Amino acid sequence: QSVLTQPPSVSGAPGQRVTISCTGSSSNIGAGYDVHWYQQLPGTAPKLLIYGNSNRPSGVPDRFSGSKSGTSASLAITGLQAEDEADYYCQSYDSSLSAPFGGGTKLTVL
Amino acid sequence: QVQLVQSGAEVKKPGASVKVSCKASGYTFTSYYMHWVRQAPGQGLEWMGIINPSGGSTSYAQKFQGRVTMTRDTSTSTVYMELSSLRSEDTAVYYCAREDSSVTGDAFDIWGQGTMVTVSS
């Protein structure tokens, strides 16, 4: 059971907007720790997508955005494209001195 | 360029130990913390622990306390993760990942390619 909770799957048609939620608690996200998001394409290592709640590393399209409020965070993807089909993970820190990941969300582009 | 290159796949018997290496290049090895993350087949990412390559201090996830040891060799810019008393549930891809505190806060900005560890009798 992951400390951070994500929906197992989301889907959307090309061009649409989808959001992925990440729900934590007062010992991680709610304690003020940053939330980061990773994209994992099939058979590859995860790639940093969003850091510090809402910042994009160089090279990540602005179709990807992140936000945080209270004990939750969200990843939004606009203008959905076929190549966005992947697994997405949120990650934060916890007051137990761990760095937990969410359970992951599989994005299907219809 | 900045990269992490991990050692090759391993097959171990239950009860044995495995030691995976992660060689860093393209940056100052001692300036960035390194984490280990694993992923069982068809499952999500699981954080295992962190090592400070500068002083060698470590912190492990409670689940792995007593079974995992993370070390580093500054002369070769390599970190190691050793997991003992292996069981079938430890079958997974093991990743090293760099934490870039200076730019991305505590996010993991660079990942190794992964090392498949199979535990089977």
Interface residues (C-beta under 8 A of the other chain):
Chain A: S2 Y33 D34 H36 Y38 Q40 A45 P46 K47 L48 Y51 G52 N55 P57 D87 Y89 Q91 Y93 S96 L97 S98 A99 P100 F101 G102 G103 G104
Chain B: H35 V37 G44 L45 E46 W47 I50 S59 A61 Q62 Y95 A97 T104 G105 D106 A107 F108 D109 W111 G112 Q113 G114
